[in-house]
Amino acid sequence: MTESLLISQVEPLRSKVKASEAIGIFSVSRWQGPETLTISQETWRVAQCDSVLELREQLAEEGGAPLIVVTSLATTEVGDDVRARLYKQRLLTVDPWTLLMARFKARQVDPALRLQAELAEVALDALGQTEPLPAASGVLMPESVWQVVVRHWLNLDSARPDLQAFLEWMATDTTTARWQSLEATLRERLRAWFALNLGEMGALLLQSLHTGLCDRSVRRHRRARSRHYPAHLCVPGRAHTVRGRHPHPARWLSAPCRRSVRARKRAAGGR
């Protein structure tokens, strides 16, 4: 149970909870955050409760601040006295996509997204307590979610960068550290997403970024290009062109990277 998930669950309920009630959250994953949270300038107590006894002890405390209890117990296991003290007399189940849909003021989520529960959690973490733009037509689409993710975790302005923008991003000093700090599952999701626009070259560049082979060579090429190409040519759609010729993107790569590209193509039966 992450802080962003908890905040997203509780924030819309604040005005509906009575002073005598606590919000109960059912979660298999434990709460490992602080004992207090500030939600919309209001302080809440948060407690992980692994037994009915712990639930009763937390509910009996007079802490002043409203209470959130997180537990892996089912509603039917906690007893009538505990349920009577909970908002709606039950433990609430967290659905990351429902929470994210509410943040985007959407009525529904693209069905393809529903298969990626961890992506919703990553997007909620990226949003924090900021408010995103409402979803167009009331449908939360993949690009809107990935826009939030890549901007926060990768410092990329566009969820669908072209190859030029992608290489420019790779040439920044913090890119390698950002990419390598991501969890393996998120890196795989990002590879698959970028491959939709950048194809095999995008996947190879990310692999080279992960291993660190291309970090310095991309920056060297950028410096060389700034010396040799006129500034008016270095604009989107026309960059890296001289007299109508477009150097192949593989020339941006170091020798080890180019060997990796050729080996991958041979393994796939290409030339």
C-alpha positions, 0 to 999 in steps of 0.5 A: 500500500503506497502513500499515493494510493492511500491519498487517492482513496481517502481524499474524495471521502474526507467530507463524507466521513463522520467524526466518530468513524474511521476509514478502513482499507483492505490491502494485502500489501502492508502500509509502511509509510508514516504514522500521519499523512497530510491530505488536503491540508488535514492531518490523518493518523494511519495504522497498519493492523494485522489482527482484530485486537489491533483494530480495536486498540486503534479505534479506541485511541483518542488521537484527535486526528481522523483515523485510517486503518489498513489491514489484510483482514476481510470485512467479515473477519473484523467483528460487528463492533469494529465494522460499526466504527468504520465508514460505510461499516466495511473495509474499502477495497482499493482499485488503482484504475478506479482511483486514477480514473477519478483523478482524470475525471474519466467515466471509463478506462481503455480496456487495454489498460485494465490488464496493467494494474501496476501501471496505474499505481506508478501513474498515481505515484507520479501524480502525487497530489497534483491534478492532471488535465481531464480525460478527453471524451471521458475515456482514460487512454494509454497516452494520457497515463504514459504522459504522466509516467514518462514526465515524472520518472524519465523527465520526457516531455512527450509520451510519444517522442520521435527518434530525434527527441528520444536521442536528445533525451538520451544525451542528457546527464541524468538519463542513465541514472533515471533509467537504471533506477526504475524497477524491472517491470516498469522498464519492460512496460516502457520498452514495449510502449516506446517500441510502438513509435520508435520500433526496433531502434528504440528498443535497442537504444534503451537496451544500450542505455541500460548497459551504459554502452551508448551514454557517452557516444550519444553525447559526443555525437551531439557535440559534434553535430552542434559544430557541423550542422547549421543551427537553422537545420536543427529543428524538429523534422529537419534536424540531422539533414544536410542537402537532403541526406539523412544519416542513419540513426545507427551512426549515433551509436558507439561501435559496441552498440552497432555490433549489438544491433547487427548481432540482434538482426542476424539472430532474427534472420535479418541482414 
